[in-house]
Amino acid sequence: MSVFVLIPGAGGAAWYWHRVVAELQARGHEAVAVELPGPDGSAGLPEYADAVAEAIGDRERVVLVAQSMGGFTAPMVCARVPVGQLVLVNAMIPVPGETPGQWWDNTGSEPARVAAAQAGGYAVEFDLDTYFLHDVPAEVAAAGEAHARPEADIAFGQPCAVARWPEVTTRVLAGADDRFFPVEFQRRVARDRLGVSAEEVPGGHLVALSHPVELVDRLTGRLP
């Protein structure tokens, strides 16, 4: 049995991982989805790292999994508590000292998103249905409306406060149909910033909601 500690993206809703939690538990693993104070204008990346580190506690064989903006919190946690493996899922991959607000221009994410939309024939202008919910089952998307929360501005101006990338085995999983962070963009960022090859998984940006079984297959296929 391994312990999977799951960090959500912007908004911080632990609900995002509920389908993955159920699947992991059905396979005999422990799964902890962390609720982050995303809407709280007085709490940012340090408080997010505090919440995740507290959730880990003295657990061993921890696989830390971070979605989207959770990629900024994850290395800060790895610098503080023992983690066996870090898995980034459609995640923002920071360099030390970078803020989430800087990341967009530094990585060229917006031109990559627009180019993928033009090539794929879907709307260039961002909307939730096109970019986040296009492959999420309708009943799951409807249930998620009660859990949708804004991300306060504070975290976007705070740095990923690590001196270097933590010495933890790090994997990058990229959704084949992610329209927000297109897969080729994710491959480039993973290669340039971590020197690793992104592993392609089925699904879009919210892969834990759209393809939880396939995601868990990949999460559990290469444990430390």
N, C-alpha and C positions, 0 to 999 in steps of 0.2 A: 504494500500500500504506500502511495505517495500522498503528500499534502499539496494541493493546488490552491494557491492564494491568488485571487483574481482581482485585478485593478480595472475599474471602468474608465471610460473616456470622459469627455467634457460633460458636465452636469453631475457626474459622480454617482449615478444610480446603480446600486448593486443589482437591481432587478435585471439589468442588461444581461447578466450571466446566468439567469435562472435555468435556462434550458441546458446549458453546459454543466451547471452544478448537478442537476438531476441525472444527467448522463454519466458523469464521473462517479457519483455515489452509487449508481446502479452497477458500476464496474468494480466497486469495492474500494474506491479512493476517498480520501477526505477532501472536501472542497469548501473554501471559504471565500465568498464574494464580499469585498469591502465596500461599505458605503462611505463616500467622500463628501465633504461639505462644499460641493461645487457652487451652489448658489450664494454662499456666505461671503459677503464682500470683505470680511475681516480674516478670512482663512484662505491660504494659498498653498503653493507647493510644499513648504515645510510642514504644514499641518496635514497635508495629504500623506506625506512620508511618515509622519507620526502615526496616523491611523493605520497604515499598512503594517508598519513595524509592530504596533501593538497587536494587530490581528495575528501576526506570525508568532509573537511571544517566544516560547522556548521550543516550538515545533522543529522537528528535524525532517530531512528529505523534502525540503520545500521546493516546489516548482512555482516560480513567480511569473504570472501571466499578465501582460499589460495590453490594453486596447487603446488605440488612437492616442489621445492626449495623455493617457496613462504612461506612455513611453517616457515622459519627463519625470514622473514620480519614481519609476522603477529603479533607475540607477542610483538614486538617492537612498532608496531602501537597501539596495545591495551593498552600499558602502557602510551601512550601520548594523545589519544583522546577517547571519549566515544564510545563504541561499544556494541551493544545489544547482539550479538551472534557471535562466531567465528566458522567457519566450515573449517576443514582441509580435502582436497580432494587428496588422493594418495600423501600425503605430508610428507616431512621430519619433524619430530617432535623433536625440539632441547630441551636440558636442558639449563638453564641459563649459559651464558659464553662459550658455546660450539660453535665451528666454523663448517661450512658446510664441510670443509675438514676433520675434526675429526669425524664427524657423521658416516661416512661409516664404519670405524673400530669399533667405539663405539657401534654401533647397530648390527654389523654383517650382514650388508645388502648384501655384495657380496656372502658369503657362502649361504645365503638364496636364492639369485637369481639363483645361480648355481644349488642348490639342486632342486629348482622348475623346472628348465629347464630339468634336468635329469629325474625327475619324469614325466614331461609333454611331453617328447619326442621331444622338439624343441632345436635349436642350443644353446649351452652354450656360445659361443663367441658372444659378443654383436654386434648387428647391428640394425639400425633404423627400418627397415621393421619388423623384428622379435619381437622387444621389445616395439616399440612405435606405429607402424602403422598397426599392424596385424588385427585390427578390425575397423580401420578408413575407411570410404567410399573412393574409389579411387579418386573421383572427389574432395573431401575435402582435401585429402592428396596432390594432385597435386596443388591445390590452395595455400596450406600452404608453398610450396617451396619458394615463393616470400617473405615470412615472417620469414623464418628460420634465426636465428641469433646466433652467439656464445655467450657464457657466459665468460666474462673476469675473469682472475684468482683472482682478488683482493678480491671478495666477499667470496671466499672459505677460506680465512685466517682471516676473521673478525668474532668476536663473536656475538652471539645473546645477545645483550646488555640489558638484563633485570635482575633484582635481583631475581625475582621469576616469576612463570607462572602467567599471569594476572588473576584477579578475574572476568572472563568472562565465561559464559556458553560456553563450547567447545565441539564440535562434531567432530568425525573422520569418514569420508566416505572412504571406501576402495573398489576399483574396483575388482570384482570377478575374472576377467581375466587379472589383472595387472601382467605382466611378469617382470617388472623392480623392483617393490616393491610388491612381492607376498602377497596375502591377509592374509595368516597366519602370515607372518612377520609383516605386518601392525597391525594385532590384538595384537601381542605380544608387539610391541613398544608402542601402545596406552595404553595398560594395564599397562606396566611397568613404563611409563613416565608420564602418565596423570591419570591413574586409571579409565579410561573409556573403554567401549566396542565399538570397531569399528563397524559401520553399513555397511553392504555389499550392493554395488550398481552394476548394470550390467556395463560391459565394462572393457577396459584395462587401461593403464596408462594415456592415453589422452582421458579420458572419456567425457570431454566437447565437443570433436569433434566427438566421436563415438556414444555416447548415451545422447545427450543434453536433450531430453524430460524426460527421466527417471531420470537424474540428477536433473533437475529442480523440478520434482515431489518430490524428497527427500528434496531438499533445502527449498521448500515452505511448506512442510508438518508439520514442527515443528518450527514455528516462535516464537520469544520471545513475 
